[in-house]
Amino acid sequence: MPEAAADPAGAEAALPFAGLRVLDAASYIAAPAAATMLADLGADVIKIEPPEGDPYRVLYKLPGYPATERNAPWELTSRHKRSLCIDLKTPEGQAVLHRLVRQADVFITNLPLPVRGRLALDAPTLLALNPRLIYASLTAYGEVGPEAAKTGFDITAYWARSGLMDGLRSDADAPPPKPGAGLGDQPTAVTLYAAIVTGLYRRLQTGRGGLVGTSLMANGLWSNAVPLSTHLAGGRHAAKPPRSQARNPLTNLYRCADGRWLQLLILNEQRQLPALLTALGLDDWADNPLLTDPATREADCERVVALFDAAFACHALAVWRQRLDAAGITFGLIGTLDDLPHDAQARAAGLLRPRAGVTPDAAQAADLAVASPVHLAGVTPRAPGHAPALGQHNHAVLQQAGFSAEERAALVARGVLRGA
């Protein structure tokens, strides 16, 4: 059974995946993040690590990452998990894994397909041991095809290959933007989680598990599906103009007096344009075709953007938030990382959750963790806890799996079982 979480008595049993046994043999970032989503909702997730540890443990030390004493990325994707450190390059290590697989519900991996075969943890091998197993596979480019064995990360397979980076240029002459860490991995994790849950549902119907999965490229194409579908249908997207020449000024970015930005988005012009002009102090333009006629507005868009720029530059973002909200205008403030720890909506909706043992009112930024995005009414996920040390749960996991003290000691002596 899973170890008790640091939640109030009885909460663990109420979680939908309590008792679900998951083996997480994955790294970098989407596949283990899917396992985290299962763990947040009660699953007993065993993190299978190589002797040197999951390489994601040290990613935060690489150049380009902000300096911090805490290994925040590792904590994010490893909370609630138990670490088992075994050498899968040895026959003895593979035998340990196979014994665990026979008792597991879900196996998750994103190892390259050739590596899976060498380590005897490929889908045919493991499903032969346990036909009820949900074998969750994440690849860069898919399970079949000329590049199925190719390695990739979200920036290469999700962002670059899918056309997203090209489509997000600020204008035609700008270089493709480089996304931040994990921006493709985290949504891909949700897809893999969905595949796992779908596989579990199918198992309820058929009694059998099977291979489920997704790829980074599949998720990049899905994220880029609206422009790509238009292109497949014969439409051609014109090169994006500079912001000052936006063809539709009503769906443009604007800078406020304090240097903060907001994204305006008006689709129902008939209802919202008059209210916008009032909020901007442009009532005198309410009957001017430059603003009220879409064709005229597009033809002279640079003039309209300049007019709106001058209006938005008169007040700080806080003022515009009040005015636009009062006018019923849809907009989005361009949030910053500094904003988010103090975002009342993010806290109230449980999007940023205090760590275990910290009350919501007392939680400072360092006490908060990003919550999984899946919400179930009446279910409170586990409060975010600490990530495990390397091999911290070696003996507990193997003892629960039926390994005797003598067997465990022999595995340690032969160097198969590493860490704590």
N, C-alpha and C positions, 0 to 999 in steps of 0.2 A: 504494500500500500504506500501511497505517497507520504512523505514527511509532512507533519503539520506545519501549516504556514502561520506567520505571525499575525493572524486575524482573530477576532473574537471567537469564543467557543461556539462551535456549530456552524460557523461560516464556511469552513472548508468543505463539509459534506454537502452544502447547498450549491457549490460551484459545479457547473455542468460537466466538466471533464475530470472531476474527482475520481481517482482510480484508473484513469487512462495512463498507460505506460508508453513513454516516448523515448526513443534513442535519437539524440542529436549528434550526428557525425558530420557536421558542416562548419563552415567558417565564412567570413567576409560576405555579406552581412545579411542578405535577404533570407536565406534558409534558416540560420539560427534565430533570426527575428520572428519567423513564423512559429518556431518552437516556443519562443517567449510568449507569444499570444496565447498558445495553448496552456503554458504554465501559469499565466495570469489568471486563467479561468479554471485552475485546479489540477492540471495534468502533472504527473510525476515525470519530469524531464531529466534524463541522464545525459550529461554532456560528455561525449566520447572524445578524449584528447590524446594526441600523440605524445611521446616521451618529452619532447621539448615544449609541450603546451600548444594550445591553439594560437597560431600566429596573430590572430586578432587581439590577443592580450597585449601586444607591444605596439600595435599600430599607432596609438596615441603619442608615442615617443618620436615618430618620424617627423622630418622637417615639414613645416607647413601646418602642423596641428598646433592650436593654441596651447601654451604652457599651462599645465595644471597638475596638481599633486594627485588628483583622483583620476582613475582610469574610467572616465565617464562613458565612452563608447562600449567598453566591455561590460560595464554595469548595466547598460541599457538592454543589451541582447542576451545577458546571462543571468539576470535575476531569477530567483526561484529554482535554479537548476542545480543538480548535483554533479560534481566532476568525477569522472572515472578516467584515469590515465593509464592506457595500455598500449603496448607496441603491436600494432596490427601488421607489421612487416614480418612477424614471426608466426609460425603455425599455431603456437600456443595462444597467442593473442587473438588470432582469428577464431580459434575454438571457443575462447571466452565470449567473443562477440556473438557467435552463432548460438551459444547457450542462452544469452540474453535475448536474442531475436526470437527464439521459440516462445518466450514469455511476453513479448512486446506487442503493442497495438499499432504503433507508428514508428517507422524508421525514416529519418530525414537526412539527406546528404546533398552536397553540391560538388563533391569531388569530381574531377574530370572522368569521363567514361572509361578511358583506358586504365586509370588508377583504380577504379572500382573493381575491375576484373583482377588486377594484380593483388589486391587486398582481400579478395573473396567476399566483397560486400555489394556486388552487382545485384540487380533486381532478380534475375533468374535464380541465382544461388540462394538469396534470402527468402524469396517467396516459396521455394521448394521446401525450406525448413519450416515455414509458417504460412500456410495459404490464407490465413485471416489477416496477415500483416498488410497495413497500408504503407507502401513503399513510396515516399514522397521525394521526387527528384527535381532538383533545380539545375538547369544548364544555362550556358550563355546564349546558345543559338538554337537549341532544340535537340531532341533525342535522335533524330535521323538527319541525313543530308550530308553534303560534302564538308560542312564545318561543324558537325555534331561534336567532334572531339576537341574543338578549339576552345581554349580558355578565354575568359573575358570578365570584365567588371562592369558595374552599372554605367560608368562613364563611356566605356567603349561599345558595349552591346545594347544598352538601354538608350542612352542619350545620343551617341554619335551615329550608330548604324541605323536607327529608326527615323532619322530626319528631324528629331526634336531639336538638336543643337543648331542645325541650319535654320529651322523655322523660328527660333527664338533670337535671331540676330536683332539688334535694336534698329538697324536699317541695312540697306543693301550693301553698304561699304564696310560695315562693322565686322570684326571677326566673330566666329561662333562663340557664344559664351561658355565658360567652363563652369559646370554646376558644382555645388558644394557636395561634401561627402555624404553618401547614402541617400541622395535625393531620388534615385531610381530604385535603390534596394528596398527602402521602406515600403513603398506601394507594391513592389513585387512580393514582399513578404505577405501582404494581405491576400494576394492572389494565391500564393502557395498554401496559406492557411485555409482559404476557401476550397482549394482542391482537396486538402486533407479532410476537411469536414464533409465534403461531398462524397469522398471515398468511404468515410465512416457511415454515412447514411446509406450508401449502396450496400455496405456490408450488413447492415440491419435487414435489408431486403433479401440478400442472396446468401449471406453467411460466409462470403469470401471477400478477401482484400484485393490487392492488386496494385499496379503501378499508377500513380497519379503525379502530376507535376506541372511545371511551367518553365518559361525561360525568360531571361532578361530582355532578349530581343522581342519576344511576344508581348511583353508588358510595355516596352517602348512603343511598339506599333499600336497597341491598344490605346495608350495615352495620346498618340498622334493620330487617332482614328478619324476624327472629323476632317482635318485637312487632307489626310491620305484618301479617305473615301471620296471627297470632292475631286481630288486629282484622278482617281481611278475612273470616275464617272465622266472625265473629259474636261473638267474645269481646271484652269491654270491660275495659280495665285501670283499676283503681281508682286514685284519686289517691295518689301516694306519700306515706306518712306520715313524720313526722320520724324521725330515726335512733333516738331513745329509744323509739319505738313500732313498731319494725320488726316486721312480722307473723311473720317467721321469724328469730328471734335467731341461728340457726345459720348464716345467710348475711349477717351484719351487720359493720359496721365497729366496731373497738374501739380505745380509746386506752390506751397504755402509760404507765408511771410517768414516763418521760422525755419525754412529749409526743408521741412517735411513734405512728403509727397502723398497724393491720394489718386486712386483710380476711379474715374467717373464711368458709370455704365447705365446709360438710358436707352432702353429698347422701346418703351411705349412713349413715343414723343408727344402724342396728342394729349396725354394726361400729365406727363412729368415735365415737359419743356417749360410751360408757363411757370410752374413752381420753381424750377431751377433758375430761371431768369430773375424771379423775385428774390430768391435767396442770394443771388450774385449781385443784386442791386442794379440789374439791367432791364428793368421794366420798360424803359423807353424804347427798347429794341423788340418789344413783344409783337409788333406788327411788321417788323422789317423782314423781307424775304431772305436776307442774308442768314438769318437764324431760323426762320420758320419754314422755309422751303428746302427740302433735302437736297435737291439738285443744285440749287444756288449755293447752299452751304458747302457741298462737296467741291464745287467748282472754285470757290474762294475760301477753301478750308484754312489756308495759312492766316488769313485775316481773322477768321473766327477763333482760331487757337490763340492768336495774339490778344484778342479781346478777352478771352477767358483767362489767359495767363495774367493779364493786368488785374482782373478782378480777384483771382485767387491769391495774388501776391499782397493783397491788402490786409489779410488776417492770418493768424497762426492756425495750425491744424485743429487745435481744440475748439476754436470758434467755428470752423467749417464743419466739424463733426456735429456740433449742436444745430447749426443752421440746416444742414442737409438732412439730418435725421428728422428735424421738425417738419421739413418740407416733404418727407416721404421719398427722398431721392436715394436710389441704390448707388452705393459707392463703397470702396474698400480703402481703408488707410493702409499705407505701405508700412507694415509693422517691421520692427527691428528686433534683434535678439534681446536688446536691453528692455524693450517693451514687455515681452512675453511673461516674465516672472510676475509682473504686476497686473496682468490682464485679468480683470475680474470675471469676465465671461469664461475664459479658459479654466479658471479655478472652479467656478460654480458648476460648470458642465462636466467637471472631472477629467478634463483634457490634460491638465497638469496636476498630479496627485502627490500628496506628501508621502515621504518614505515611512516605512513601518516604525511606529513608536512616536511619530511627530503629529501633533494635532494640527488641523488645517489652519486655525487662527494664528498659530505660532510659527508656521512654516516660512522659512526664508528661502531665497533662491536656491541655495545649496541643498535644501531639504526636499526639493521638488524633482519629480521624474515624469517623463512623457508617458502618458497612458496609451495602451493599445486602443485603436480607433473603433473597435467593435463594442456596441452597447447592447445589453440585454436587460430589459425592464425587470426590476426586482433582484438583480444580481450585482453584488459588489465584488469586483475582482480583488485579488490579493493586493494588499498594500505593497508597493515596490520595496524589495529587500536588497540584500547585498549579493554580489556575484561570488561564486565559490573560488577557493584557492585551488591550485592545480592538484588534482588527485585527492582532494579533501574527503571525498566520500567513497574511496576505493573499497574499503573493507565493508562499509555499511551496505553498499549496492550489491557486492558479490555475496555477502552473507544472506541478504534477502533473496537473492537468486538461487540459493541452495549450495553455495561453495563452502566447504568446510574450512576450519581454521588451518588444517594441514595443506589443503589445496591452495589457499591464499598465500600461505608462507612459501610454498614452492614457487608460485608465480613471482613473488617478490625476489626470491633467491635467484631465479633465472633471468631477472631483469625485464619480465613481461609486464608486471604491475609496477608503475612508477609513481613518484610523488609521495603524498602523505601516507 
